[in-house]
Amino acid sequence: MSERRVAVIGTGYVGLTTGACLASLGHRVVCADADPGKVERLRRAEVDILEPGLPELVQDGLKSDRLAFVGDTPAAVRDADVVFLCLPTPMGAGGAADLAAVEAVAAEIRTELPHRAVVVNKSTVPVGTSERVAALLARPDVAVVSNPEFLREGRAVHDFLHPDRIVVGSAHAEAARRVAELYADLAAPLVVTDAASAELTKYAANFFLAMKLSFANNLATLCERFGADIGDVTAGIGHDPRIGAAFLQPGPGWGGSCLPKDTHALLSVCEAVGIDFPLLRATIETNVEHQRRLVERVAAQSGAGDGSLDGVRLALYGLAFKAGTSDLRDSPALAIARQLRERGAELYAYDPALCETRPDLSDLLTLTDDPLKAADGAAACLVLTEWPEFLELDWDAVAARLDGRLVHDFRNFLDHDRLDRAGLVRQSIGSPYTLAG
């Protein structure tokens, strides 16, 4: 594989992982970010985000001189063969993706790009964005390619280096080939297509995953009504290769940096072109309703009986949207916490990933660095993130601190017998141990 000069604009989860991994594959990579403090920390191999394996790759890249960090975006692209745009595309008005950052950078680098450079949209963007970026660049000699990422937080490095597939979309065959060659050392199916198909592939993938999670949560409710066990039911259907076992685990709802914004963005795109997609709308609505139902259960069992939780203290274990990350963006744990707070509950929370970062959540809850402190005087405990350390927690000590006996295992991963021996009542989602609410 021939070495390429690569520029990566943006050093969030996607950008930093892309830059560090491409450097590990033998390319020379310059990553640019508008935050001077972040650039300085990265130059010292200090990685702010929690992502296994990433700090080591950054350190290796710096030592080998294959990876560099700059604060000057135009300077980063001047010698680049390929420029990756790894910029935030947050949910904007009406659910549409906000492309302000992408458009601003396209305007910033337009005159700095070398002749025949390739610009790659790595960010999740709506169909038509490649054409939009090409128009903003107004450089007939520069091709725009869509190369969506399929990285899971907590496994981003693994997913980049061991991908299920690589999707490259462009109207320019030579540009698509040059981008595909960056991944030549990775053993993965390659899908080369047009830009619109590549852009839609990312949205379709995340919608399908969200749909499976909403299905699993609705199925769990059905299991509770019939006294069935959701784990056995999903095992029974998951062995069918047409269905698969992944994303069939019930929980407190889906969230994170991708699924909520991408499903809403896809719905917005459908509405803009006059396409009704009731399954997509139902997937989103089911997630909202599922979380409301879980809050109703807590209120019914720990409140005064009128739906209120005024003055009721609750312990929350886990706030990150999933284990292995400190990311709070659209976390289902926080969505449930907000509803509990609106009903008057006093919330005390512990999350092992937040002990150092200490985000300011004081308007919603009290964050502690000790799970036992969070349990002090609480009427119930809610497990909202599947951190492995909760499996090893001293539940006898937790029981001694709690006022109540209920542990709402909204991740369905605690040991029922272990909690039973501690004198606690475990209630999961969709199992015979759950009192349907």
N, C-alpha and C positions, 0 to 999 in steps of 0.2 A: 504494500500500500504506500503510495506517495504521500509525503508530508504536505499538508495544506496550512496556509496562514488563515486563522479563523479569528473573527471578532465576535464577542458575545455582549450584547447590550442588555444590562439588567442582571443583578446577582441575587435574585430571590431563589426559591427552591429550584425552579426550572433552570434559570440562568447559571447559577453556581454549579449545579450538578452537570449541566451540559458542558460548561467550560472545563471543569476538572476532569470529567470523563473523557472528553475529546483529547485533552492533553495527555491523559494516560494511554490513549490509543496511538500516540506518536505525533499529533499535530501541534503546531505552535499557536497558542491561544492567548488573546488579550481580552480580558473582561472589563467592561466599563460600567460605572455606576455613578449616579448623580449625587450620592451621599458621600462627602469627603471622609467623614469619620469611619464609615463602613469600608471604604477603600483602604484606609490606613490599617484597620484591623485585619483585613484580608491579606495585606502585604506581610503581616506578621503571622499569617496562618491562623488567625483567630476567627472561627466560624460561629456566627451568632445563632444560627438555626440548629435545632436538634435533628441530625440526620446521620444514622450509622454509616461509617466509612468515609463520609465526606471530608472531615477534617484531615484525615490521613492522605486522601487524594490531593487536597489543596497543598498540603505540606510537600508531598512528593513532586507536584507540578512546579512549585516555586524552587525547590532544590535543583531540579533538572533544567530550569530556565525555559520550560515549555509553557509555563503559565505565568501571566502577569496581570496586574490590576491597575487601572487608571481611572481618573475622574473626568477625563477629557474624551467625550464620545466621538467627536470628529477625528481626533488623533488616532483613536482605536481602529477606525475603519480604513485609514488611508492606504495601508499596505495589505489589506485583507483580500483573500480570494473569495471567502464566504463570510457573510455577516448574519448572525442569528439575532432576531428580535425576541427577547425573552422578557416582555414587559407586562405589567399588570393590566388586566382587562376586567375591572370590577363590574358588578351589577349597577347599571345606571337607571335612569328614569324608566318606569314601566317594565323593568326586568331586562331591558336590552343591555348588551355588553358596551361598556364605555371604552371607546378606542382612542381617547385623547392622548394617552401616553404613546401609543403606536404611531399616531399621526404626527405628533410633535417630533419624535425621533426621526421619522422618515423625512420630514422637512429639514431637520438639523444635519443629516448626513448626505443629503441629495447631491451636493456639489463636491463632496469629499470622497465619494466612492471611486475606486479605481475602475478603469475601463474593463468591461466584461466581468465585473464582480457579480456575485449572486447574493441576493437578500432573501433570508429565510424567515418566514413567520413560524416561530416555535410556540408562541403564546396561543391559547385557545381563542379563536376569533370567528365571527360569523361568516357564513358563506358570502363570498364576494370581496372579502378583505384583501386578498392578493391583488385583485384588480384595483382596489382602492389605493393600496400602497404603491403599485406601479404607476398609477396616475399622479400621485403626490411626488414620487421621485422624478417623473418626467425624463427618464433616462432610457432611451430605446436600447442602449448597449448593456443595460443592467436587467437581468431577469429576476423575477420574484417567484419563490417556491414556497409551498405550504408543506411543513414537516411537523405535524402535531406530535406532542409528547404524550406518553401514556405512563406517567410515573406516579407511583403511590408514595405518599409521604410516609417516612419510616422505612421505606424500601427503595428509595429513588435511585441510589447508586446501583443496587442490584438490578433494578428494572431497566436502567439505561444500558448496562453492560450485558444483560441477558434478556433482551426484549422478546416479547411474544411475536411482534411484527414491527416492521419499519414502513411507514407510509410516506411517500413522497409525491407531491402533486404539483404539476406545472404544465403550461402550454409549451414550454421550451424543453425539448428532450435532452439537449446537451446540459442545461442547467440542472435538470433532475438527475442526470447521470453523475454530475460532479458532487451533488449533495449525497446521493446514495453511496458514492465511493468513500465518504468519510466514515461510514460504518462497515467497510469491507471486511474488517477482522471479526465482526460479530456474526454468529451463526443464527440468522433469523429470517423468516419469510419476508420478502420485499414486495410491497404493493406500490407500483408506479402508476399514477393516474393523473387526472386533471386536478387543478387547484380546488375547484368547488367540491369535488368528491372527497378530497383529502380533508377539507375543512369540515364537511358534514360528517365524516367518519368519526371525528373526535366527539362531536355533540351526540351522535347516535350511540356511541359506546357508553358515554356517561349517563345518558338517558336510560339505556337498557339496564345498567347497573342499579340506578336509582329505582327503576321499576321493580327489579327483583327484590330489593330491600323493602319497598312498600308492600309487595306481595307477601313477603315473609312475615312482616308485622301484622298484616291483616289476617293471614293464616293462623298466626299465634292467637289472635282474639278468638277465632273459630275453635281452636284447640281448647281454649279455656272453657268455652261454653259446653263442649262435648266431653270434657275430661280426658282429652287426648294429650299426647306429649309432642310439642313442636319439634324437639330434637329428633325423635324417632320418625316423624312425618317427613321432615326435610332430608333425613338420611335415606328414607325410602324412595323419595323422588330424585334426590341428588345423584344417585348411582346411575340414573338414566343419562347417558352422554348427551342427549338432546337438551337436557335441563342443566346438569352440572351442579355441584355442591357449593360453589363459590357464591357469596353474596346472598345466601339464604338464611343467615343467622339473624334472628330478631334482636332488636335493641331499642335504644331510646329515640330512634329516628336517625335519618342520615343527614350528614352535614359536611363541614370541611370547606376547603378553599375552592373546590371544583363542582361537586354535584349540584348544590343549590343554585349557583350563578349560571351554570351551564344549562340546567333544565329550564330556568326562567328565560335565559337568552334564546334558547331554541323555541320556546313558546312564543316569545316576542317576535321572532323571525316568522313563525307560522302565521301569526295574526297579521303581520305586515303584508304578507302575500296572499292573505285570504284563505289559508288552509286551516281547517278545523282538525285538531289532533286531540280528541277527547281522552285517549289513553295517557298522553303526556300530562294533561291537566289533572286527571285523576291521580296520577303518581304523586304530583306535588301536593294536592289536597289531602291525600291519604296520609302523607307524612305529617302534615299539620294536625290532622285529626288524631293520629296515633299519639302524638305528644300530649295533646289535650286530654286524651283518655287516661294516660299514665298519671297526669297531674290530678285528675278527678279521683283516681284510685288512692293516691296519697292523701288527698283531702278527706275522702270518705273514711279512711282508716285512722287518721291521726288528727283530724279536725274536730270541730264542735258539732258536726252533722249537718250544717247548713252550707257546706262548701267553703267556708272560711277557714283560714289557718292563722288567724290573728294571734300573734304572740307565741305560736308553736315553733319551737326550735328544731331544725333538721340538719343532719350531717350529710354533706355531699362528698363522696369519694370519687375524684376524677372530674376534671373540667375540660381537658383537651378533647378535641373531637374524636380522637382514637389514641390508643396506646402507641408509644414509639415516637411521639411528636409533642411539641409544646404549643402547637398551633391552636388558637382559639377561634379562628374565623368560622362563623356559622356553626359553632359547636352545638350539637343537640343538647349537651349538658347545660350550656348557658341558656338555651331556649327554654328548657324545662325550669331552670332556676328563675328565670324572669317571670314565668307564670306562677310559680310558687310564691315569689316575692309579692306579686300583684294581689295574691290572696292573703297577704299579711304575714307570711312565714319569716322567721329569722334564720338566716342561712349561714352555716359555718362549713368551710370547704377545705379539702386537702388534695393536692395533686403533686406527685413527686417531681414532675417536670417543671413546676412553677416555683419551686423553693428558691431558685437563684434569680430567675427573671422578675419575679414579684410584680406581675401586671396589676395596675390599679383597677380593682373591681369593687371598690369601697361603696359605690352607690347600689350595689346588688347584694354583696355578701362579705363576710369576713374570711379572709384567706389565712390559713395557719400552716405552719411547717411541721405539724405533728398530727397524725390521724387520730390519736387519742384526745387531743385538745378539741378537734372538730366534733368528736362524739360526746363531749361533756354535756350532760343534761338534755340531750336530743331525744325527741319523741320517736324518731326513726332514722335509719341510715339509708341513703340512696347511693348505690354503686352505679356510676354513670360512664366511667371509662375503664376498659378492661386491662388495667395495669397488672402485670404478673405479681407485683409485690403484694397486691391485695389478697392473693391466694395464700401467701405466707404470713399474713397479718395475725397478730395475737388477738383472736376474736374473743377469747375469754376476757382480756383486758378491755376490749371495746364494749362488751356486754356490761362490765362493771361500771363503765362511764355513762352508758345510755340510760335514759329514764324509761324508754319503751323497749320493746322486744323485736320490732320489725326491722328486717333488712330487705330493702327492695333491690333485688339483683337485676337491674335493667340491662345487664350484659349476658345474663345466663351462663356465668362461668364459675361461680363460687361452688364450694363443696357443701352440699346440703347437710350431710351427716356431721361435718365439722361444725357448722353453725348450730345445728341441733344440740350437739354436746355442750356448746357454750350457752345453751339456754335461749338461743335466738330463733326467731321464726323467719326463714328465708322465703321470700316471694319472688319468683322469677316471672318471665313472660311466656305464656303459652304452655304451661306444664300443670300436671295434677297438683303440684304444691301451691299453685296460685289461686287465690280467692278472686274470682272474676269480678271486676269492678265496672 
